[in-house]
Amino acid sequence: MAAIGKFNKLKVTRCVAAGIFVNAEQLGELKIPGWDVTGKAEKGDEIDVFLFLDSAGQPVATMRKPLAMPGEVARLKVSAVESDGALLEWGMPKQLWAPAQDQQQKMVRGFSYVVYVYFDPKSQRINASTKLEKYLTVTPGGLQLDQEVELIICDESDLGYRAVINNIGLGFLYNNDLFQKLKIGEKRKGYVKNIREDGRVDLCLQKPGFEKIDDLGKQILAKVRASGGFLAITDKSPAEEIYQLFAISKKNYKKAVGGLYKKGLVILEEKGVRLVRP
């Protein structure tokens, strides 16, 4: 059975100058206009088709992929505001609806917001919400310490940034673990730094533990080699300068360089780091 709000494998029934038709099973034969046909399709082919409802409640078929599928988080721009909601640019023929009751604060035209995209089984429509905690848990289970996760930065406070973890839950990045400003809506690779007793998750952007330090040593060694065997960075260099070069904290830089020194790979000079064998 063809499902609204998902990609479906549907058979092409007809090809016309203005597009193609597909058999959408219980929804009948649907036309995909030429501008929504993103690949080669001939009669009899089975193709991936995304189905959703238009403003009149009629099923629409497209081969386009939305900027965010139901169950995903994305930063989307508001194209219009109405009394009962807002329309968001979604990369689809029909814009995405964010009901007023699903807005943390009233949306403003031209501004972008991090939203959770969801499928409403009652109305069969796809909507968006800025009330992330309504759909994402603040105590995501199934995570392990040091686990690599996909993050979307969703908002900022005096302490740091809240981030969506793997589109399933929320965690927090503290400022003292960061050495750069993050952008709202930015996608980053991160790691689980701590799981608190209440189940809330603290995050970091650098790989924790000894494996991380070893990886950082390799990164520093490659940078020194690329600089002709000498790099004018020491443990007294500003933390911002170290982060700009290696995207790591000063503390971890010192550990990694110390490891290279103990292995006899580098010499620590007053003005920088030099390879033992350039």
N, C-alpha and C positions, 0 to 999 in steps of 0.2 A: 504494500500500500504506500502510495506517495505521501510524503510527510512535509507539512508546511514548516518553514524555519530551518530546513536542512538541505544538504545536497543529496540528490537522488539520481540513480542510474536509470535514465529514461530512453526509450527508443525513438529515433527520428522517423516520423511517418511521412512527412512531405518536405521538399525543399522548393522555395519560391524565391522570386527576385528580391523580395523585401525581408527575407529571413527564412526560418524553418519552423516546422510544427513538430511537437513531441507528444507521445502518448503518456499523459499524466495519470493513467489508471482511473481511480474513482473521481478524479477532478476533470476528466475528459481530455480532449485534444487542446493543447495550448500552443500559442504562437510565441516564438522568440524572435523579436525584431532583429534585423541585420546588425545594428550597433551593439546588440547584446550577445552576438555570436562571437566568442573569443578564440575559436579554433576551427579546424576543418570538421565538417559534419555532413554526412551523406545519408540518404534514405536507408534505413535498416541499422544504422550505427547506434550503439548505446553510448550516451554521453552524460557527463555530470551536469545536473541542472539544479539550481537553487530556486526554491519555491517560497513565495510570501504573498500576503494579501495587499491589494491596493486600497486606496481610501474609501472605495465603494464596497470593500469586502470581497472582491473577486480575486481568484488566484492569478499570480503573475509568475512567469518562468524566465529565468536568465541564466547565462553561463558565467556571468560576472561573479567575483568573490567579494563580499562586503568587507569593509575595513575591520569589522569585528563580527564574529558569529555569535549567536546566542550562547551564553555561558562564558563569554570573553569580556575583557576590559580594554578600553581604548580611549584615547583623547580625541574628541570630535568637536568640530566647530558648529556653532549655532547659526543657522541661515535665516530663521524667522522665529518670532515669538508671538504666541496667541494667548488669549485669556486663560485657556485651560491646559496649556502646555507649550512646548517648543519643538521646532523641526531642526534636525541635525544632519549635516553632510556626512553621508555614510558610504559613498562610492557606489550607490545603487540608483536605478531609475526613480524610485520612490524614496523620499527622505525619511529618516528615522524619527519616530515620535517619542518625546520625553514628557509624560504626563506631569501636570503641575504638582500632584501629590507625590511624585517620585523625584522631586528636585529638592536638594538640601537647602539651597538658596535659589531665588528666582533667577532663571537664566537670562543673559543679556545677549542680544544679537551681535554677532561678530566675535564673541569670546569663545574660547575652547574649554571644554570640561572633560575630566576623566569620568567615564560612565561605565556602568555594567550593562551589557546588552542581554535581555532576557526574552523568552518566549512565554506569552500569556496563554495557557491552555484553554481558558474560558473564552476569550475573544479570538484566539488563534492568530493574534497579532504579535509582532516583534517590537518591543519598546526598549527605552533606555532609562537608566536611573543614576543619579549622582549619590544616592543613599547607599553607599557601598556596603555598610554593615548590615543592611537589610537582606543582602544576598550573599555576602562573603563573611565567613566566620572569623572572629578575632583569635580563635584558639584552634588553628588548623592542625589536625592530627596527622599521623603517618610520616612525619618529618624526622630526620636524624641530625645530630650535631655534625657540622662541617659539610652537610649535604649541599650540592650545587643546585640552585633554583633560578627560575626566570622571574625577574621583577619588573613591575611597572610602578614608577614613582607617582603617587596619587595626591599627596598634599604635604605641606610643610608646617612645622611649629617651631617654637623657640628651642626645643630639644633636638630636633632633627627632622626626618622625613618618614611618613608612613608609606608603605609599599604593598602592592598586591603580589602575592606569592603564587606562581603557577596557576593563576586565574581561579584559585580555590579559597584563599584566605588572605589575611592581612598581617603584616609584621612591621617592625620599626628599625630604622637606621639612625643611630645616634650621631650627633655632630662630632663627638670626640673620636669616632671611628672613620671620619671622612676628612678629606683634604681638598675638597672642591665643592662648588655649588652644583646641585643637581637640578634638572629641569622637570617640571611637572609633566607627566605623560611620557617621560623618557623610559626606554626599555634598557635594562641592565642585567648582566649576569651577576648573581650574588650567592652568598653562602649563609647557612644557618649557624649563627654564632652561639646562641643560647636559647634553650627552651625553659621558660620559667615554670614554677610550681603550678601556677594558674593556667598553664597551657599557652600563654602568649609567647610570641617568637621575636627574638632580637636577631638582627641581620648585620652582615658586613659585606663589603664589595671585594675583599681580598681573601684568598684561600687560607683558612686557619691551619695551624699546626706545623710540624716539621717539614711535611711535604711541600708546603708553601715556601718556606725558607729556602729549601733546596731549589725549587723552581725559580725563585727570585735571584739566587746566586747565578744560575744559568743565564737569566735575562741580563744581569749586570755584566757578566763576563762577555756576552755577545756585544753589548753596547761599548765596552772598553775596546774590544777587538775592532769594532767598526770605526772607532775613533783613532785608529792607528796605534793602539797599545797603551794609550794614556787618556784618562778621563778626569777633568778638573772638578771632581766632586768629592768632598770628604764628609766625615761624620759631624763636622762643624758647619756644613753648608745649611742654608735655610731649608726648613721642612718643605716649603712651597716649591723650591727649586728641585728638590729630590722627587717630590710627587709629580712635577711636570715632566721629568725624564722617565720615571719608572712606574708612576701611579701606585706608589707604596708609601707607607709611613716612614719617618726618619728612624724610628725604633727598629722596624723590620729591615730597613736598609743596612743599619749597623750590624744586625745579626747575620744577614746574608753575606756582607763583605767580610765580616769576621770569619765566617765559614770558609770563604775563598782563601783568606790569608792562612788559616790553619792547614789547608790542603796544599799550601805552597804555590798557589796559582797566581797570586797577585802580591805586590809590595805596596804598603800603605805609606805614601809620602806626605809631606806637609801640605802640598797643594793638590793632591789627588791620588788616584789609584793607577798603578802601572802593572802591566802584565809581566810576569817573570820571563815568559817566552813569547814575545809578540808574534 
